[in-house]
Amino acid sequence: MNMMKLLLLVLLAAQLSLMPVQSLLINKDSDNGGNSEAQKSEQIDLAKWGIYKDGTHPVETTKGINNALKWANQNGKTSASLPSGTYLIDKNSRIEMVSNMLFELPMDAVLKKETNDKESYQLMYIGYGIHHVTLKGGTYYGDKEKHDYSKKDNKYSSGTHEGGYGIMTAGATDVTIDGVKAVNFTGDGLILGGYGTMIQDLYENHFVSGEFDNKGKNISNAKKIRTKNPIPLNNVIFKTEREFELSNAQKLPSSFDLFFYKADSTFISKLANRKLRDKLTIPAGATQFNLVFNQATKDKAYVEVWNRKATQNVTVKNSEFAFNRRQGITVGGADQVLISNNSLHDMKGTAPQAGIDVEGGFEVNGYLNTNVVISDNEFYNNAAYDVVLFDGHDAVVDNNHLASKGAIGLAISQPFKGATVTNNHFDGSRLIAAHDAAFIGNKMNDSYTTLEGPNIQIDGMEFTDSVLGISSKVPFGISVSNVTMYNNKKSDSGLSIWKEPIHLKDVTIIGESKLRSIVGGVAEGSIFDNLKVIGFNTFYDLSLPPGTYNGCQFEGAEGGNNGVLSLSASGKYVFDHCTFKPPASGGASLLGNHPNLVLTVQNSTFEIQGNTQAISIQAAKSALVENNTINANALTNTSVELLRIGDYWKQKEKHRVLKAVIRGNTFNTNLAAIGISTIYAGTSAPVYLIENNTLYTAKLALKKNDKDQNNVLK
């Protein structure tokens, strides 16, 4: 993914290097607004073209700008500018950009959309076939404040008035937007869209029973349907675009075979088992094609043939998108896009209300987004989202400040695949990801994540007063490594794990949450390698999920009267080579209490600071405590039971620990306290195996039927 980002940057830099650098005269205007940068582009002669810069005469001004740009293009000019002023753009038209043109404005040149009642409009349009365009500087200003939202464009339109755009591309190529300001539009400041041409729609009467053989000849087959007549490839779009697709199928399977032919019906080639929305390249000489679907009936069959051309090779940089109703930028059908070093803020009014929304509607017959890089941008005060990766594939989100407090900093939705998210700061903003994403080197404060998976990886992330929330849909669909979490008792922050098991490695949680630092309800089987929970809030316990804990460390903050590591879920818990340090004032360090608990504690160390139990097992299917060291050198009470099987308060009830083996452990105490106790195991308790333990100063308190062998009291 990082290689993809590098390739994108190289390609975009190469594209920019091809832009003409000379500035050719259109006509000079002495009023240049004092902008030395703008002086590099020669100004359009306002009087010659009938353009007004005082915010009046929108029809004449719009027509004049368009005529000037057309003249420049037709006469080999490659740059144009307007002087400072306000240019009112006609509510019924727009500026139509031309190819091979730098359109440069001083920042106090305002292109303002005339107040209107339209659901959809554009101020600047860069359409299909337009290429090598740079928009530099200037303010693009919408009519949001005075817009009439009561009308509809037609009786079938939505009435939401979310289609008012500042700058719109539709299938353009090689576009740079640099240092512009796009604000106060009823929809988006900028939309990078595709250009669609419907070639033909096919209904059930276009199909008959049968198929074609590998030589393109029709043959009988009652289990399949084929096109009755070839579909021609004679649309004018195919003079420049040599791809098409099938989409919006109804009552048809998602795969098909396709057969290309020349004009004289000579067979050319076959494409087997292609999918709806696949890009289908037209071979040389092909003028028509036939289709075969693997189903017997043609009843209510329907499919559309489309050409869809994405906007390609776009750079948006050094710009500001703000106070728009819907979006700052929508990537709605684009490929090879770099959005870098922009400010996107205060989007509010109609959903989604995002700084950047990568959403082409591909899943509902729209456009595909691919290869999008969003880097080094500043986001704040957006009502719902900073960045949305809704559909498409392959995006890099790198080194952005995502600071819309309480909103979603980044949402990766189910239809999007292949996101790499690196070095971003989620500053009070949330992170939501459905699947297929890698998060590397990010940080978050005062917020939380919602991660579902599968195929989500977190490697290197720092959380401050935040929740790392994981709800994996499939076992090990999410992996987490090299994470540090800092809690300052400001919120219910920490680790929250739900649903299916996951793998965590080198996760450190430091400081007190307002409640528990770890919570969850996850199926058994998770793996925790080198998990460290240091100084957690000991007024509450830690509710550890079942799993295998390797090389982990748990240390409670002093002052609380609890601090228990609670094993209260059904399933298997293994603690191997772990370290436990409960607070002096706390309760048991490790508390097992579930009838289906299967517990193993081995090769671990307990550092007891006061009159605190190390291990208390009140209910379990089985418990193995083996080869551990329990150090308790600050005891003041000899009645402390460092390892207890059973519950003092339920000793007259039926036993709840079905099997226990306590073997090979070492107890070091400063007083003759109880090292191992089983006398409160409950009525009819089975034989527990207590063997090969060494107790320095501490004693044994075992029930009569226990198997007590090779234990050493020193």
N, C-alpha and C positions, 0 to 999 in steps of 0.2 A: 504493500500500500504506500509506503514512503517512497518507493521507486516510482509509483504512479504519480505522486505529487511532483517529484522532481521532473519527470517527463512532461507533465502539464506545464510547469513553469518554463521549461526549455522551449516547448512548442509555442507558448504564448509570447515569449521573448522574441522568438524567430519571426512570428507573425507581425509583431510591432516593428521589427527592423525592416520589414518590407514596405512599410508605409512611406509615401512620399514625404520628404522633409522640406522641400522648397515651398515658399509662400508666393503665390502668383496673384497679381493684381486683379481685383474685381472692380473696384472703384474706391477711392479714399474718401473718408469722412474725417474731418479734423477733430471731431468730438470722440475721443477714445476712452473717456472715463478715467484717465489717469492710471490705467492698468498696463504696466510695461509688458507683462506677459501677453496680453491681448494684442499689443502692437506687432507681434510677430505674424499675425494674420491680418490681411488687408480687409478693411471694413466695407460692407455693402453700402452703396450709395442710397440712402433712405429716400431722397427726393426722386431719384431716377425710377425706383421700383414702387413708389407710392406707399411707403411704410411709415407708420406713425410710432413714435417712441414715448408718447404721453399717455398710454393706456386707453386710447380711443380707436375708433375705426377698425374693429376686429376683422371684418371681412376683407378690407383692403390690405391690412397689415399681413394677414395670413397669406393671401394671394401673392403679395409682393415678395415675401420671404421665399415662398416656394418658387416663384418665377426666377428670382435671383440665384437660388441654388441650382435650378435646372440649367440656367444660362452658364453658370460657372462650370457645371459638369460637361455640358456640350462643347465648351470652349477650352477644355483641358486644364481648367483651374483646379487646384487641390486644397485650397483653404479659403475660409470666409469667416467674417465676424460681424457682430453688430455692436454699435456703441452702447454706452450706459443708457438706461432708460427702462420703461415698462412697455412691453409689447403684448397687446391683448389678442389672444388667439381665438378665432371664430368658434363659437359653440357647435356649429354644424360642420366643421372641417378640422384640419390638423396640418402640422408641418410634415411634409413628405420628404424624408431624407434621401439624398442621392449617394451614389457610390464614389469611392476614391476621394473622400472629402473630410477635411478637418473643419469642424464647426466650432469656433472658439468664442467664448463670451467672457467679459469681465463679470465678477460676482454681483455687481450692482446692475447688471442687465437681467431683467426679469421677463421670462416668457410666462404670461398669466392666462389661464384658461377662462374664457368668458363664462359668467354665471349661467347655468342651464338646468334643465330638469331631466337629463338623460341618465338612464341606468348604466350606459356604457359610452365611453368616449376616450380619445387619446389626444394628448397635446403634441407629442413628437412620435412619428411612426417610421420605423426602419423595416421595410417590408421584404418579402421574398425576392431574391435576386440582387438585393442591395449588399454591397461588400466593401470592405476596407473603409470603415467609417470611424471617426473619432469625434465624440462630443466632449468638449473641454470647457469647464467653467460655467458660470451662469446659474440662475435660479429658475427652476421649473415649478410653477405655483398653480395649485388646483383651486377649485371653487367650493371646497368642503363647507366653509362657514355659511355661505349664502345659497348653497345648492337647494333646489326644490326636490325633496325626496318623495313627493306625493304622486308623481306620475309613473307610468309604465311605458317602456319602449314599444311593447305590443302585448296582446292579451295572454300570450304564452310565457312571457318573461317572469322572472322571480319577484321583481319589485324591490330587491335589496339594494340597488344602486351601489354595488360593489365593483363595478367594472370601469370606473373612471381612472385612467392611467396617465401618469406623467410622460413616461417614455415606454414605448412598446416595440419589441422586435418580433417579427414573425417569419422565421426561416432565414434570417439574414446571416451573413458570415463575416468574420474578422471585424469585430466591433470593439471599440474601446470607449469607456465612459470614465472620464478623469476629472475630478475636482468639481463635479456638479452638485447642486442642491435640489432635491425633489421633495416638495412638502405640500401638505394640505389637499391631497387628492381624495376623492370619494372611494377610491380603491387602493391602488398601489403606486408608489413612486416610480417603480421600474418593474416591467414584466418582460422576461426573456421567454418568448413563446415559439411554438412551431407553426408551420404553414401546412394546412391539410387540403387535399384534393380527393374527393370521392370519385372513383373511377366508374363504379357500377355497383348496384345492389342486386342480389340474386334471390329470387323467390322460388317456391316449390315448382312452379312451371318451367324454371330453367334447368330442372334436373329430370333424369330418367333412370331407370334401373340399368345396372351394368357397370363396367369399368374399362380401363385401357391396359393393353399388354405392355411389355417393356419396349416395344417398338412404336408405341403411341396409337395402336389400332384399337378401336372399341370392340369389346367382347362382352358376352353375356355373363352376368353374375347376379343372381337374385338377392344376394346378401349385401350388395353395395349399390350406391347411386353415383352417377356421374353427371357432368354438365351436358345438356343436350346439344348445345352449339358452343364453339370456342368463344372466349371472352377476348375482345380486341384490346391491344395495347397501343391505341392510337391517340390517347389524350395528349395534349400539347405539353403537359408537365414532363412526359417521358423524353422530350428532346434534351432536357437538362438533368433530370433525375432518373436513375435506372434501377430503382427499387420500388417495391410495393408490398402490401401486407393484406391479410384477411383479418377482419375483426367484426365484433358485434354479432357473432353467430347466435342463432336460436334454433333449437331442435336439431342440432348437428353436433357431432363429436369434436373434440378440440384438436384432433390431428387429421391430416389429409395427405393425399399424393397429388402432385402437380406436374403437368406435361406441357412443354413449350413447343411451338410450331412456327415455321416460316409463313410468309403470306400465301404461298402455294400449298399450304398444309403439310409440308415436309416436316417430319418429326425431328426435333433438335435434342432434347434432353428431358430427363425426369428428375423431380425432387421428391424423395420418398419420406413419408412419416414426418412431415413438417407440422409445426404448431401454429395455432392462431397467434397473431401479433409478431411472428417471426419476420425478419426482413428478408425479402425474396428478391434476389438480384436477377435482372433480365439479361439473358445471354445474348451475345451478338447475333443479329439477324432475326431474333424472335419478334413476332408481331401479334401473337395470340397465345392463349393457353387454355387447357382444360383441367377440371378438378375431379377427384374421386374421394368420396367419404365412405368410411366403413360402417354403413348401416343400411338396413333393407328399405326403410320407409323414407319418403321425401315429404311426408305430411307436415305442413307448416314450416318447412325448412327455410332458413333465411341467413344470408351472410353478406357482408359488404367488402368491396375491394377498394383500398385506399393507398394513396401516396402520402406520407407524412414526412416533412422536411423539418428537422430541428434547427434552431439557431445554433451556430457553431463558432467556436474560437472567440470567446468574449472575455474581456477584462473590465472589471468595475473596480475603480480604486480612488482613494483620496476624496471620497464624496460623502454627502450627508443625505439621509433619507429619514424624514421625521414628520410626525403629526398627520400621517395618512390614516384613513379609516380602517383599511384592511391589512396591508402589508407595506413594509419598506421595499423589499425586492421579492418577486415571485420568479422562481426558475420553473417555468411551466412547459418545458419541451426544448431542452438545450443540451449540448455536448461540448466538452472542453471549456469549462467556465472557471475563471479565477475572480473571486470577490475578496478584495484585500484592502485593509487600512481605511475602512469606512466607519462612519458613525451612523447607527440605526437606532432610533429612539421614538418613544411616545406614539406607538401605533395603537389606536383605540377606536372602536366604533362598530365594527362588524367582523365576525369570525373569518379567519383564525386570529387576527390581531398579532402578527408576528413580524419580527425584524426581517428575517429571511425565511421563506417557505419554498422548499424544493418539492413541488407538487404539480405534476402534469396531468393527473387523472388517467394515468395509463391503464389502471385496472377497470376503468369504466369508459373505455373507448377513446382515451385521450392520448397524450404525448409522453414519450420516454425521456427521462433525464439521466445523463451519464457523465462521469468524470468531472465532478464539481469540487473545486477547492474553495473553502471559506476560511480565510486566515487573517489574523491581526486586526480584527474589527472590534469596535466598542459598541455594546448593546446596553440600553437602560430604559426604564420606564415604559416598556412594552406591556400591554395589558395581559396577554396570555402566553406568548412565546418569544424567545429570542431567535432560535433557529429550529426549524422543522425539516427533517428529512422524511418526507411522507412516501414518495414512490420513486422508483428508478434504481440505479445501482452505481456503486463506486463513488464515494465522496470522502474528502479529507476535511476535517474541521480542526483547525490548528491555531493555537495561541490567541484565542479570542477572549475578551473580557465580557462574560455573560452576566449582566448585573441588574436585570429586571427583578427587583425584590419580590418574592412570593410567586413569581411566574415560573414558567418552565424554560430553563436556559437552553436545553436541547431535548427534542423529542425525536426518536427514531421509530417510525411506525412499521407495522407488519409488512407492507408492500415494499419497503426499502431493503436493499441488500448491499453489504460490503461497505461499511463505514469505518474509517479510521479517525479516532478522536484523540488529539494529542495536545498536551501543554496548555489546556484551557483553564480559565479561572471561573468557576461557578460561584459567583459572589451573591449569595442570597437567592440563587435561582436553582430550580430542580433539574434533575436528569432522569429522563424516562427512555428506556430502550426495549424494544420488543425482541430483537434477535440480530445475529450476524453483525457484530460490531466489536472493534478493539479499542479499548480506552487505555492510553499510555501517557503517564506523566502529568495527569490533570490534578487540580485541587478544587476543593469545595468548602464553603463556610456557610453556616446558618441555614441549612436546607437538607434535602434528602434525595435519595435515588429510588427508582422503581425499575428493577431489572428483571426480565422474564426469561430470555433465552429461547432457543438454544444458540450456541456459538457466540457467546459473549465472553470476552476476556478483559480483565482489568489487571494492568501491570504498572505499578507505580502510581499511587494516588494519595493525596493528603486531604484529610477531612478535619475540619474544626467545627465543633458544636453542630454536627450533622449526623444524619442516619444513612448508613450504607444498607439499603433495603434490597433484599434479594428474594425473588420468588420464582425459582427455576421451574419451567414447565416440564423439563425432562431431566433424568438423572445426569448430573455433571454437565448440564448445558451451560453452566457459568463457572469460570475459574477466576480466582482472585489471588494476586500476589503482590508483595512489596507495598503494602498499604500501611499508613500511619494515621491514627485517629486521635485528635486532641479534644477532650471534654473539659469544659470550664463551668459545669453545673448551671448552664444557661438554659438548657432544653433537654428533652428526652432523647439524647443523642447516643449513638453507638451502632452496634451491629444487629440487624434484624433479618432472620433467615426463615423462609417458609417454603412449603411445597416439597420439591424433590431435592435430593442431596447434591452437594457441591464440593469443590476442592478449594480450600484456602491455604495459602502458604505465605509465611512471613508477614503476618498481619499484627500490628501493635496498636493497642488501645490504651491511651494514657489519660488519667484524670477522671473526675467524677461527673457522671451524667446526673440529671435531676432525678432519674429513676434508675432503671437497669441498663448497664452497658451492653448486655447481650440478651436478646429475646428471640423467640421464634417457635414455630411449630412445623418442623421439617421431618420428612421421612428419614428413617435411619440409613446410615451408609456414608455420611459426609466424612471428609478427611480434612483435619486441621493440622498443618505442619507449622511449628514455631509460632503459634498464636500466643501473644502476650497481652494480658489484661492487667495493667498496673495502676493501682490507686483508685479502684472502682468504688462506687458509693456503697458503703456497708450498712446503711439504713435499709437497704434492699438486698435481696440475693441476686445471683446470676442464674438465669434459667437456661442452662446449657442444652443445646440440641444433641440428640444422639449422634455418635460418630466416633472416629478414631482420632485421638489427640496425641500427636507426636512432638516431643520436645517443647511442650507448651509451658507457660508461666502465668500464674494467677496470684495477684497481690492486692489485698483490700486496703482501702484508706483507713487510717485510724479515726476513731470517734464514733463509729456506728456500732449498733448492738446486734447486727446480723452478719452480713458478709458471707453467707453460705453459697457454695456452688451447688445449685439444686439440680439433681438428676431425676426429674419427675415425669419423663416421657417414656413410653413403651419403646423397647428396642435395646440395641447393643451399644455400650459405651466402653471405650478402651482408652486408658491414660498410660502412656509409655514414655519414660524419661521426662516427666513433667516436674515442675516445681510449684509448690503451694505455700503461700505465706498469708494466713488469715490475720486480721487485726487482733490485738490483744483483747479488745472488748467484744469480739464477735462470737458467733455460735460455731457450729461445726464447719470445718473447711469444706468437706465434701459430703453431701447428704444424698443418699440414694433412697428413693421412696416411690416405687411403682411395682405392682405385682408381676409385670412382664419385663422388668429391668434385668439385663444381662450385663454385669459390670466386671471389668478387669482393670486393676490398678497395679502397675508393675514398674520396677526400675525408677521409681520417682522419689522425690524428697519433699517432706513437710517440715516447714520451719514455724513452730508454734510460739507465739509471742507472749501468751498469757494463759489463763485457765480455759483453754479452748480445745475442743475435740478436733482431731485430724480427720477421721472418717466415721460417719454414722450411717449404717445401712439398716433402714427400718422396714423396707419391703423390697424383695427382689426374687426373681426366678433363680438366679445364681450369682455368686460373687466370688471373684478370685482376687486376693490381695497378696502380692508376691514380690519379694526382693526390693522392698522399699525401705527408706530411712526416715524415721520420725524423730525429730529433735524438739524437745520441749524443756528448755533450761531456764524458764522464767515462771515456773509453776509456784503458786502459793497455797494450793489446795490439793490434798492427796486423794480426794474423791473424784478427780477428773478422770474420765475414761477416754483415752486417746483413740482407740479403735473399738467401736461398739457395734455389735450385731443385735438388733432389736430396738424396742421403744419402751423406756421406763414406764410411760403412762399407759401402755397397752400390754404390759407383761402378763396380765391374767387373761388376755384374749388369745385366740388361736394364732400360732406363729405365722409370720408373713415373709420370712426369708427361707426359701425352700432348700437352698444349697449354699454352703460357704466353705472356702478353702483359704486359710491365712497361713502363708508359708514363706520362710526365708527373710522375714523383715527384721530390721534393727530399730530398737527403741532406746533413745538416750534422754533421760529425764534427770532433773535436779532433786526431785522428791520421789518418794515411793508411791506414786500415783498408779492408776490402773492402766496398764499398757494395752491389754486385750480383754474385752468384756463380752460374754455371750449370755449372761445370766438373765437378761431381760428379753430373750428371744421369743417368749410367748409359750403357750401350752402346746404340748406334743411336738416341740421343735425337733428336727432330725439331728443326726450326728453331724457336727461340723468338724472339719479337719484343721487342727491347729498344730503346725509342726515346723521345726527348724528355725524358730524365731529366737532372736537374742535380745534380752531386755536388760539394759543397764539401769539399775535402781528401781525401775517400774516392776509391777506385779501382774499376775494373771488372775482373772475372775471368770472362770469357765463353768458352764453347767455340767452336770455329772456325766452325761452321755457323750460329751465331746471326745474326739480322738486327740489326746494331748500327748505328743511325742517329740522328743529331741529338742524341746524348747529349753533355752539356757537363761537362767536368772543370775545376773551379776550385780 
